[in-house]
C-alpha cells in the first residue's frame, strides 16, 4: 500500500490590514525598479508551485484546507492547478503566502500559473516522479511549512526526493526554517534547497541530524528576509528567484555560455539553473542592513562565535535578500574561468557568475578554476560557490556529496586573503575587503583527493567601500498577517 505523509500546521492569522514601510525598499527591489523601469522582470513565464500543509488534515485528511483564496483580488488573472484532492475551503495562511509570492502587488506579479499542493500530495508526486521531469513543468516551489517524517528513515527519504528534484530537474525549492529553535524543519535540512530565515535571526539554525548523509551542524539558513515569520520571509525569496529565472531565460545565450534541456520544461540556460540562482541570491545578499520596514537589522555579521566554516553567519546565512545585487549578478552574464574560457583568460567583472558543468579532475575536467581581477579601488567582495548533492534516479536514492573549496588569493602579495573550506556543507562563501591596486584570483578547488566529475555555480558581487546607500521611497500597501510557528508533523500509513 502506498504510504501517505499526513501533516498538520497550526497557523494563526490576523487579517488586519495596515500600512507599513515597504519591505521592497529594504531588499533592493525599489532600487531595481528605479534602474530598469518598464524593463524590470516580473516573473512572467515562470511556472511555480505553492506547497502548503493543511490546517485540518491531521484531524480528518478527507477535508484538507491548503489552497489560497483564488477569488482574492491579489490573484485576479492567474491560473491555478490542483493536481491533488480539492481544498475544502480557502486557507488564510496560503492566501497570505501567495500574495507575497505571486500576488498582483508582489515583486513577481507576472507569474500567472500556479500549481497548488497539499504537502502530502506534493511528497507523493516526488515518490512517483522517477523520471527526469518536474511535476507540472514548475521551476520554483515555495514551502512555508515545517515538519518531520514518522521515522528518521522516512525523513531521510523525503529529503533525498526533494534534493533529487533540484539536482535533476532544476526545480528550485525555497523552504522556510522553523520559527524558533526547537522544531525540526525537515526540508530545511536538505542540501539543494534555498533555506530562508528572518532578519531578526529568530529561526531554527543549522541542519538537524537525520541520518549518515543528512548530518547535523550544516549551516542554515542560506539567507534571510525582513519579515516577522519565516512563512512570510520565504515567499519573498521565492519571488526574487522567479525574477532571476525570468532574467536568465530571457537573456538566453547572451547571458549564458551553455544550456540543457529538461523534459516538460524545455531549455534551461546556465543563468537560470538552480545552483546559479542560489549562488546569486547568496552572493547578492546584504551582510549589513539599515531597514525601514522592521526594527530588525544585521549589524554584527560573523561576529564572535557566529562565523561558520563555510563563510556564513549561523544566524543570517549569507545575509538579507537584495534583489538588485542578485539581478546585477545574473545580468552581468556568465564569465568563464581561465581553465575553461581561454579567450577571456579568466578575467571577470565586478559582478557575474559562472556555471562549470565538468569539474573535479575526472574525465579530463579541471581540478582548479581560476577567476582573475584587479581592484581599481577599495572594494567589498561577496562570493558564493554552490553545488548540489547528487541523488540517484531510482528507488535506492543513493547520495553523493563532493567537497569543493573557495579561496581568494592576493597576487600582489602572493598570499591567501580568505579561504572557505567546510567539509560538510555544499556552499562555500567569502565576504572580504579588497585593497586598491591589488590583483586577485578567485579560486575554486577540489577539497578531496580522488578525482570526480561534477558541476558547480559561482557568483560574485563587488561594491565600493563604503557602499552607496539604497534609496528608501514611500510606503507600500500590502497584506498584514501574523503567521505563527508551525507544529510538528507526523507521517502514517494510508
URFENJO-V144988 format. One record per helix or strand of 3 or more residues. SS is the DSSP state (hx for helix, st for strand). FROM is the first residue (numbers start at 1). TO is the last residue. Records with the same first field share a line. If there is no record, write none. Layout:
SS = FROM-TO / FROM-TO
//
This chain:
st = 18-20 / 48-52 / 79-81 / 113-118 / 140-143 / 172-176 / 194-198 / 223-225 / 259-262 / 266-269 / 351-359 / 368-374 / 379-386 / 404-410 / 415-420 / 427-434 / 439-446 / 454-464 / 476-478
hx = 23-26 / 29-39 / 73-75 / 92-101 / 119-128 / 135-137 / 152-169 / 186-189 / 230-255 / 270-272 / 274-284 / 323-331 / 362-364
//
